[in-house]
């Protein structure tokens, strides 16, 4: 069984002629990916990555994972953007929501280096002072400010706690094969290392050691994750019938809606475990498609929680958005609504029903209300949350993003716009070489 695409909530808003015309273009876009004739073709290593990960690399990941798990109460994963979001999305989606570390065989996975909040880092160092600690640091260059600052602090903490000799056994670096500050440091200090492939961008790196090592350390099955991704890879390659290629279909539908004035896509879920999948998805599509003053703006909501905050706008606000809803069909837990003799909350009509059924009816009722209110709904149906279907889902979004970017006419594999804030930050902090620009910016800020 595979994840499925349900378009019943979008059919009232599109016509079949538009779908057919753009489907032909999607076939060519998919061909451009495999034949490497499109923009950004130097960064297509992700395309066949799930089926290309070697047994040797998987075994090495599992061995180092076992070593870190045995010696650690907590493993700090340091990275930003695609260097942490994919792993966090998988871990948060598949691990229990509540875990008492005293009863768990799995170390706690703590993420750092994805912002510059001083209190967070201070509290992190206080929290881990009495724990057995290891660290996975992820950075292609080793000079990105947020993870580099966090790694300085964590590295110093580990070396002070264990000494440099043992520290090198507790730090793993995932970085460039030959270049960069982190590669140089890893070689000097003797850290175990994994390579970030040159042809895989950060937001597409879940199926490299960037995602696989933290996921494995968390106690999840990376082989099954890769199997799910490989099956989705196969079902969307050039040999697959286009009518069964749900990656191409999703790319086509969202681009038709964009052409029809739907400028915002909301990824909605009814399971709080999927919150960080949405965060990864936002980066994937936002960084890939927001170019040349084009692109659908990716937003996210957690239902039913956000129906009490965002529901009013979605239902009756400006008609510039559509929803893509991730529906999970089976839960592993079973709870029913109990009866209450007094029925003061007037909920006895729910007595005996499973909570999952109540949630499902909330999902279907919301979809109908939003469609009636002019909001197209694409529905992605997942049989259950496990490694196999999470692998399918992540690859589904990656492939859809590549095709969608080509339909949009942009390069979905670069990110030139993210450098602007970095240059200003470096100038304001006095980085060598930025002095003149720093003075100009300080003058501008003084006038604000």
Secondary structure as a PSIPRED ss2 file (coil, helix, strand):
# PSIPRED VFORMAT (PSIPRED V4.0)

   1 X C   1.000  0.000  0.000
   2 X C   1.000  0.000  0.000
   3 X C   1.000  0.000  0.000
   4 X E   0.000  0.000  1.000
   5 X E   0.000  0.000  1.000
   6 X E   0.000  0.000  1.000
   7 X C   1.000  0.000  0.000
   8 X C   1.000  0.000  0.000
   9 X C   1.000  0.000  0.000
  10 X C   1.000  0.000  0.000
  11 X H   0.000  1.000  0.000
  12 X H   0.000  1.000  0.000
  13 X H   0.000  1.000  0.000
  14 X C   1.000  0.000  0.000
  15 X C   1.000  0.000  0.000
  16 X H   0.000  1.000  0.000
  17 X H   0.000  1.000  0.000
  18 X H   0.000  1.000  0.000
  19 X H   0.000  1.000  0.000
  20 X H   0.000  1.000  0.000
  21 X H   0.000  1.000  0.000
  22 X H   0.000  1.000  0.000
  23 X H   0.000  1.000  0.000
  24 X H   0.000  1.000  0.000
  25 X H   0.000  1.000  0.000
  26 X H   0.000  1.000  0.000
  27 X H   0.000  1.000  0.000
  28 X H   0.000  1.000  0.000
  29 X H   0.000  1.000  0.000
  30 X H   0.000  1.000  0.000
  31 X H   0.000  1.000  0.000
  32 X H   0.000  1.000  0.000
  33 X H   0.000  1.000  0.000
  34 X H   0.000  1.000  0.000
  35 X H   0.000  1.000  0.000
  36 X C   1.000  0.000  0.000
  37 X C   1.000  0.000  0.000
  38 X C   1.000  0.000  0.000
  39 X C   1.000  0.000  0.000
  40 X C   1.000  0.000  0.000
  41 X H   0.000  1.000  0.000
  42 X H   0.000  1.000  0.000
  43 X H   0.000  1.000  0.000
  44 X C   1.000  0.000  0.000
  45 X H   0.000  1.000  0.000
  46 X H   0.000  1.000  0.000
  47 X H   0.000  1.000  0.000
  48 X H   0.000  1.000  0.000
  49 X H   0.000  1.000  0.000
  50 X H   0.000  1.000  0.000
  51 X H   0.000  1.000  0.000
  52 X H   0.000  1.000  0.000
  53 X C   1.000  0.000  0.000
  54 X C   1.000  0.000  0.000
  55 X H   0.000  1.000  0.000
  56 X H   0.000  1.000  0.000
  57 X H   0.000  1.000  0.000
  58 X H   0.000  1.000  0.000
  59 X H   0.000  1.000  0.000
  60 X H   0.000  1.000  0.000
  61 X H   0.000  1.000  0.000
  62 X H   0.000  1.000  0.000
  63 X H   0.000  1.000  0.000
  64 X H   0.000  1.000  0.000
  65 X H   0.000  1.000  0.000
  66 X H   0.000  1.000  0.000
  67 X H   0.000  1.000  0.000
  68 X H   0.000  1.000  0.000
  69 X H   0.000  1.000  0.000
  70 X H   0.000  1.000  0.000
  71 X H   0.000  1.000  0.000
  72 X C   1.000  0.000  0.000
  73 X C   1.000  0.000  0.000
  74 X E   0.000  0.000  1.000
  75 X E   0.000  0.000  1.000
  76 X E   0.000  0.000  1.000
  77 X E   0.000  0.000  1.000
  78 X E   0.000  0.000  1.000
  79 X C   1.000  0.000  0.000
  80 X C   1.000  0.000  0.000
  81 X H   0.000  1.000  0.000
  82 X H   0.000  1.000  0.000
  83 X H   0.000  1.000  0.000
  84 X C   1.000  0.000  0.000
  85 X H   0.000  1.000  0.000
  86 X H   0.000  1.000  0.000
  87 X H   0.000  1.000  0.000
  88 X H   0.000  1.000  0.000
  89 X H   0.000  1.000  0.000
  90 X H   0.000  1.000  0.000
  91 X H   0.000  1.000  0.000
  92 X H   0.000  1.000  0.000
  93 X H   0.000  1.000  0.000
  94 X H   0.000  1.000  0.000
  95 X C   1.000  0.000  0.000
  96 X C   1.000  0.000  0.000
  97 X C   1.000  0.000  0.000
  98 X C   1.000  0.000  0.000
  99 X C   1.000  0.000  0.000
 100 X C   1.000  0.000  0.000
 101 X H   0.000  1.000  0.000
 102 X H   0.000  1.000  0.000
 103 X H   0.000  1.000  0.000
 104 X C   1.000  0.000  0.000
 105 X C   1.000  0.000  0.000
 106 X C   1.000  0.000  0.000
 107 X C   1.000  0.000  0.000
 108 X E   0.000  0.000  1.000
 109 X E   0.000  0.000  1.000
 110 X E   0.000  0.000  1.000
 111 X E   0.000  0.000  1.000
 112 X E   0.000  0.000  1.000
 113 X C   1.000  0.000  0.000
 114 X C   1.000  0.000  0.000
 115 X C   1.000  0.000  0.000
 116 X C   1.000  0.000  0.000
 117 X C   1.000  0.000  0.000
 118 X H   0.000  1.000  0.000
 119 X H   0.000  1.000  0.000
 120 X H   0.000  1.000  0.000
 121 X H   0.000  1.000  0.000
 122 X H   0.000  1.000  0.000
 123 X H   0.000  1.000  0.000
 124 X H   0.000  1.000  0.000
 125 X H   0.000  1.000  0.000
 126 X H   0.000  1.000  0.000
 127 X H   0.000  1.000  0.000
 128 X C   1.000  0.000  0.000
 129 X C   1.000  0.000  0.000
 130 X C   1.000  0.000  0.000
 131 X C   1.000  0.000  0.000
 132 X C   1.000  0.000  0.000
 133 X E   0.000  0.000  1.000
 134 X E   0.000  0.000  1.000
 135 X E   0.000  0.000  1.000
 136 X E   0.000  0.000  1.000
 137 X E   0.000  0.000  1.000
 138 X E   0.000  0.000  1.000
 139 X C   1.000  0.000  0.000
 140 X C   1.000  0.000  0.000
 141 X C   1.000  0.000  0.000
 142 X C   1.000  0.000  0.000
 143 X C   1.000  0.000  0.000
 144 X C   1.000  0.000  0.000
 145 X H   0.000  1.000  0.000
 146 X H   0.000  1.000  0.000
 147 X H   0.000  1.000  0.000
 148 X H   0.000  1.000  0.000
 149 X H   0.000  1.000  0.000
 150 X H   0.000  1.000  0.000
 151 X H   0.000  1.000  0.000
 152 X H   0.000  1.000  0.000
 153 X H   0.000  1.000  0.000
 154 X H   0.000  1.000  0.000
 155 X H   0.000  1.000  0.000
 156 X H   0.000  1.000  0.000
 157 X H   0.000  1.000  0.000
 158 X H   0.000  1.000  0.000
 159 X H   0.000  1.000  0.000
 160 X H   0.000  1.000  0.000
 161 X H   0.000  1.000  0.000
 162 X H   0.000  1.000  0.000
 163 X C   1.000  0.000  0.000
 164 X H   0.000  1.000  0.000
 165 X H   0.000  1.000  0.000
 166 X H   0.000  1.000  0.000
 167 X H   0.000  1.000  0.000
 168 X H   0.000  1.000  0.000
 169 X H   0.000  1.000  0.000
 170 X H   0.000  1.000  0.000
 171 X E   0.000  0.000  1.000
 172 X E   0.000  0.000  1.000
 173 X E   0.000  0.000  1.000
 174 X E   0.000  0.000  1.000
 175 X E   0.000  0.000  1.000
 176 X C   1.000  0.000  0.000
 177 X C   1.000  0.000  0.000
 178 X C   1.000  0.000  0.000
 179 X C   1.000  0.000  0.000
 180 X C   1.000  0.000  0.000
 181 X H   0.000  1.000  0.000
 182 X H   0.000  1.000  0.000
 183 X H   0.000  1.000  0.000
 184 X H   0.000  1.000  0.000
 185 X H   0.000  1.000  0.000
 186 X H   0.000  1.000  0.000
 187 X H   0.000  1.000  0.000
 188 X H   0.000  1.000  0.000
 189 X H   0.000  1.000  0.000
 190 X C   1.000  0.000  0.000
 191 X C   1.000  0.000  0.000
 192 X E   0.000  0.000  1.000
 193 X E   0.000  0.000  1.000
 194 X E   0.000  0.000  1.000
 195 X E   0.000  0.000  1.000
 196 X C   1.000  0.000  0.000
 197 X C   1.000  0.000  0.000
 198 X C   1.000  0.000  0.000
 199 X C   1.000  0.000  0.000
 200 X C   1.000  0.000  0.000
 201 X C   1.000  0.000  0.000
 202 X H   0.000  1.000  0.000
 203 X H   0.000  1.000  0.000
 204 X H   0.000  1.000  0.000
 205 X C   1.000  0.000  0.000
 206 X C   1.000  0.000  0.000
 207 X C   1.000  0.000  0.000
 208 X C   1.000  0.000  0.000
 209 X H   0.000  1.000  0.000
 210 X H   0.000  1.000  0.000
 211 X H   0.000  1.000  0.000
 212 X H   0.000  1.000  0.000
 213 X H   0.000  1.000  0.000
 214 X H   0.000  1.000  0.000
 215 X H   0.000  1.000  0.000
 216 X H   0.000  1.000  0.000
 217 X H   0.000  1.000  0.000
 218 X C   1.000  0.000  0.000
 219 X C   1.000  0.000  0.000
 220 X C   1.000  0.000  0.000
 221 X C   1.000  0.000  0.000
 222 X H   0.000  1.000  0.000
 223 X H   0.000  1.000  0.000
 224 X H   0.000  1.000  0.000
 225 X H   0.000  1.000  0.000
 226 X H   0.000  1.000  0.000
 227 X H   0.000  1.000  0.000
 228 X H   0.000  1.000  0.000
 229 X H   0.000  1.000  0.000
 230 X H   0.000  1.000  0.000
 231 X H   0.000  1.000  0.000
 232 X H   0.000  1.000  0.000
 233 X H   0.000  1.000  0.000
 234 X H   0.000  1.000  0.000
 235 X H   0.000  1.000  0.000
 236 X C   1.000  0.000  0.000
 237 X C   1.000  0.000  0.000
 238 X C   1.000  0.000  0.000
 239 X C   1.000  0.000  0.000
 240 X C   1.000  0.000  0.000
 241 X C   1.000  0.000  0.000
 242 X H   0.000  1.000  0.000
 243 X H   0.000  1.000  0.000
 244 X H   0.000  1.000  0.000
 245 X C   1.000  0.000  0.000
 246 X H   0.000  1.000  0.000
 247 X H   0.000  1.000  0.000
 248 X H   0.000  1.000  0.000
 249 X H   0.000  1.000  0.000
 250 X H   0.000  1.000  0.000
 251 X H   0.000  1.000  0.000
 252 X H   0.000  1.000  0.000
 253 X H   0.000  1.000  0.000
 254 X H   0.000  1.000  0.000
 255 X H   0.000  1.000  0.000
 256 X H   0.000  1.000  0.000
 257 X H   0.000  1.000  0.000
 258 X H   0.000  1.000  0.000
 259 X H   0.000  1.000  0.000
 260 X C   1.000  0.000  0.000
 261 X C   1.000  0.000  0.000
 262 X C   1.000  0.000  0.000
 263 X C   1.000  0.000  0.000
 264 X E   0.000  0.000  1.000
 265 X E   0.000  0.000  1.000
 266 X E   0.000  0.000  1.000
 267 X E   0.000  0.000  1.000
 268 X E   0.000  0.000  1.000
 269 X E   0.000  0.000  1.000
 270 X C   1.000  0.000  0.000
 271 X C   1.000  0.000  0.000
 272 X H   0.000  1.000  0.000
 273 X H   0.000  1.000  0.000
 274 X H   0.000  1.000  0.000
 275 X H   0.000  1.000  0.000
 276 X H   0.000  1.000  0.000
 277 X H   0.000  1.000  0.000
 278 X H   0.000  1.000  0.000
 279 X H   0.000  1.000  0.000
 280 X H   0.000  1.000  0.000
 281 X H   0.000  1.000  0.000
 282 X H   0.000  1.000  0.000
 283 X H   0.000  1.000  0.000
 284 X H   0.000  1.000  0.000
 285 X H   0.000  1.000  0.000
 286 X H   0.000  1.000  0.000
 287 X H   0.000  1.000  0.000
 288 X H   0.000  1.000  0.000
 289 X H   0.000  1.000  0.000
 290 X C   1.000  0.000  0.000
 291 X C   1.000  0.000  0.000
 292 X C   1.000  0.000  0.000
 293 X C   1.000  0.000  0.000
 294 X C   1.000  0.000  0.000
 295 X C   1.000  0.000  0.000
 296 X C   1.000  0.000  0.000
 297 X E   0.000  0.000  1.000
 298 X E   0.000  0.000  1.000
 299 X E   0.000  0.000  1.000
 300 X E   0.000  0.000  1.000
 301 X E   0.000  0.000  1.000
 302 X E   0.000  0.000  1.000
 303 X C   1.000  0.000  0.000
 304 X C   1.000  0.000  0.000
 305 X H   0.000  1.000  0.000
 306 X H   0.000  1.000  0.000
 307 X H   0.000  1.000  0.000
 308 X H   0.000  1.000  0.000
 309 X C   1.000  0.000  0.000
 310 X C   1.000  0.000  0.000
 311 X H   0.000  1.000  0.000
 312 X H   0.000  1.000  0.000
 313 X H   0.000  1.000  0.000
 314 X H   0.000  1.000  0.000
 315 X H   0.000  1.000  0.000
 316 X H   0.000  1.000  0.000
 317 X C   1.000  0.000  0.000
 318 X C   1.000  0.000  0.000
 319 X C   1.000  0.000  0.000
 320 X C   1.000  0.000  0.000
 321 X E   0.000  0.000  1.000
 322 X E   0.000  0.000  1.000
 323 X E   0.000  0.000  1.000
 324 X E   0.000  0.000  1.000
 325 X E   0.000  0.000  1.000
 326 X E   0.000  0.000  1.000
 327 X E   0.000  0.000  1.000
 328 X E   0.000  0.000  1.000
 329 X E   0.000  0.000  1.000
 330 X E   0.000  0.000  1.000
 331 X C   1.000  0.000  0.000
 332 X C   1.000  0.000  0.000
 333 X C   1.000  0.000  0.000
 334 X C   1.000  0.000  0.000
 335 X C   1.000  0.000  0.000
 336 X E   0.000  0.000  1.000
 337 X C   1.000  0.000  0.000
 338 X C   1.000  0.000  0.000
 339 X C   1.000  0.000  0.000
 340 X C   1.000  0.000  0.000
 341 X C   1.000  0.000  0.000
 342 X C   1.000  0.000  0.000
 343 X C   1.000  0.000  0.000
 344 X C   1.000  0.000  0.000
 345 X C   1.000  0.000  0.000
 346 X C   1.000  0.000  0.000
 347 X C   1.000  0.000  0.000
 348 X H   0.000  1.000  0.000
 349 X H   0.000  1.000  0.000
 350 X H   0.000  1.000  0.000
 351 X C   1.000  0.000  0.000
 352 X C   1.000  0.000  0.000
 353 X C   1.000  0.000  0.000
 354 X E   0.000  0.000  1.000
 355 X H   0.000  1.000  0.000
 356 X H   0.000  1.000  0.000
 357 X H   0.000  1.000  0.000
 358 X H   0.000  1.000  0.000
 359 X H   0.000  1.000  0.000
 360 X H   0.000  1.000  0.000
 361 X H   0.000  1.000  0.000
 362 X H   0.000  1.000  0.000
 363 X H   0.000  1.000  0.000
 364 X H   0.000  1.000  0.000
 365 X H   0.000  1.000  0.000
 366 X H   0.000  1.000  0.000
 367 X H   0.000  1.000  0.000
 368 X H   0.000  1.000  0.000
 369 X H   0.000  1.000  0.000
 370 X H   0.000  1.000  0.000
 371 X H   0.000  1.000  0.000
 372 X H   0.000  1.000  0.000
 373 X C   1.000  0.000  0.000
 374 X C   1.000  0.000  0.000
 375 X C   1.000  0.000  0.000
 376 X C   1.000  0.000  0.000
 377 X E   0.000  0.000  1.000
 378 X E   0.000  0.000  1.000
 379 X E   0.000  0.000  1.000
 380 X E   0.000  0.000  1.000
 381 X E   0.000  0.000  1.000
 382 X E   0.000  0.000  1.000
 383 X E   0.000  0.000  1.000
 384 X E   0.000  0.000  1.000
 385 X C   1.000  0.000  0.000
 386 X C   1.000  0.000  0.000
 387 X H   0.000  1.000  0.000
 388 X H   0.000  1.000  0.000
 389 X H   0.000  1.000  0.000
 390 X H   0.000  1.000  0.000
 391 X H   0.000  1.000  0.000
 392 X H   0.000  1.000  0.000
 393 X H   0.000  1.000  0.000
 394 X H   0.000  1.000  0.000
 395 X H   0.000  1.000  0.000
 396 X H   0.000  1.000  0.000
 397 X H   0.000  1.000  0.000
 398 X H   0.000  1.000  0.000
 399 X H   0.000  1.000  0.000
 400 X H   0.000  1.000  0.000
 401 X H   0.000  1.000  0.000
 402 X H   0.000  1.000  0.000
 403 X H   0.000  1.000  0.000
 404 X H   0.000  1.000  0.000
 405 X H   0.000  1.000  0.000
 406 X H   0.000  1.000  0.000
 407 X H   0.000  1.000  0.000
 408 X H   0.000  1.000  0.000
 409 X C   1.000  0.000  0.000
 410 X C   1.000  0.000  0.000
 411 X C   1.000  0.000  0.000
 412 X C   1.000  0.000  0.000
 413 X C   1.000  0.000  0.000
 414 X C   1.000  0.000  0.000
 415 X C   1.000  0.000  0.000
 416 X H   0.000  1.000  0.000
 417 X H   0.000  1.000  0.000
 418 X H   0.000  1.000  0.000
 419 X H   0.000  1.000  0.000
 420 X H   0.000  1.000  0.000
 421 X H   0.000  1.000  0.000
 422 X H   0.000  1.000  0.000
 423 X H   0.000  1.000  0.000
 424 X H   0.000  1.000  0.000
 425 X H   0.000  1.000  0.000
 426 X H   0.000  1.000  0.000
 427 X H   0.000  1.000  0.000
 428 X H   0.000  1.000  0.000
 429 X H   0.000  1.000  0.000
 430 X C   1.000  0.000  0.000
 431 X C   1.000  0.000  0.000
 432 X C   1.000  0.000  0.000
 433 X C   1.000  0.000  0.000
 434 X C   1.000  0.000  0.000
 435 X H   0.000  1.000  0.000
 436 X H   0.000  1.000  0.000
 437 X H   0.000  1.000  0.000
 438 X H   0.000  1.000  0.000
 439 X H   0.000  1.000  0.000
 440 X H   0.000  1.000  0.000
 441 X H   0.000  1.000  0.000
 442 X H   0.000  1.000  0.000
 443 X H   0.000  1.000  0.000
 444 X H   0.000  1.000  0.000
 445 X H   0.000  1.000  0.000
 446 X H   0.000  1.000  0.000
 447 X C   1.000  0.000  0.000
 448 X C   1.000  0.000  0.000
